[in-house]
């Protein structure tokens, strides 16, 4: 009986009998200004549409005396001077629970897939603080992504946070899809922020499939929606991942893309008159990014392993957003357009990429192989022009000779088809064979058993 009425009792307890109201005095593009209601920044309000008797949810993004500045989650069509604005008394909260698995949510955390209402077990705030640094468990276990180049030369730990950085059309979303397909995390949380509308179903049907969807939650805020939806979609996805982490789960958070999160905050900042700082981005962007990214990682209860894509402008890896994200996260994977143009997929630039925890999660023999292969790749890259034009003479340098001999085998090892499986045991065996070293059984078994494994 308690279970039957619990959702109704919760709704009654949450109802505020005192409502503060105001009225719209100005609408300018995305910005809505009202006289009142009494509210705080981040509070959710509803704006009545007079002719339809419906309402639009909006969020307080600024205060100027008695003027409240709001931005709507949806269309502003129908809002007029004098439209009533009612404060909810709450910031955005996300209904969470096991029922979220297999569902697609919108930017406010409500059902987006026409499969019926989701009855939450509890609510999490969309905007929350990262875990206390002293409560973060050390990262010691490897995770398996099913990507040979990552599992060998960019080994990642359970609870690590990675950036996937590239210009447009180089394969960020495809790489993310490969990870989603190959990982065996307890729960996948997939945030599609500012992406094309067609990519939502594509990701579900081609990258996840029915079995993958059963243990996944997708949050979609597509490119046609408002910047506020992009911003809040990012927070909602992170809150959902935090809920499952608090249940003791190992969560894989895949976030595409953090650049559009930053652009959304830029648009909001420009709308309320915040001065631009770097390349048009206001200071608030560089304050919000670490607060979002630091929410992933380990806690006393579980882990969130996160992969964030970064769309760099003009392939400039040092542009402000890329630089801030790279400095905040625990590693980055750089995709190279030159490799993509030569049909080398995934187009991972090994020398430009790094995993800050690879030495922690690798075994001693694997570390030795890693060091040798990375030196071979670097030696070939430094002398590639001379080798290509035939100016290099064999015998001039043993290191360069060895790099030339191993180059083709290394390239073939690093290339992988989208549908091609790559079990970690097989990956490490081939990895060692490139330099004639056998990876011990104990290291193979440890890599196979720890973290996430291939389906």
Secondary structure, 3 states (H helix, E strand, C coil): CHHHHHHHHHHHHHCCCCCCEEEEEEEECCEEEEECCCCCCCEEEEEEECCCCEEEEEEEEEEECCEEEEEECCCCCCCCCCCEEEEEEEECEEEECHHHCCEEECCCCCECCCCCCCCCCEEEECCCCCCCHHHCCCCCCEECCCCHHHHHHCCEECCCEEEEEECCCCCHHHHHHHHHHHCCCCEEEEEEECCCCHHHHHHHHHHHHHHHHHCEEEEEECCCCCHHHHHHHHHHHHHHHHHHHHCCCEEEEEEECHHHHHHHHHHHHHHCCCCEEECCEEHHHHHHHHHHHCCCEECCCCEEEEEEEEECHHHCCCCHHHHHHHHHCCEEEEECHHHHHCCCCCCECCCCCEECCHHHHCCHHHHHHHHHHHHHHHHHHHCHHHHHHCCCCCCCCHHHHHHHHHHHHHHHHHCCCCCCCCCHHHHHHHHHHCCCCCCCHHHHHHHHHCCCCCC
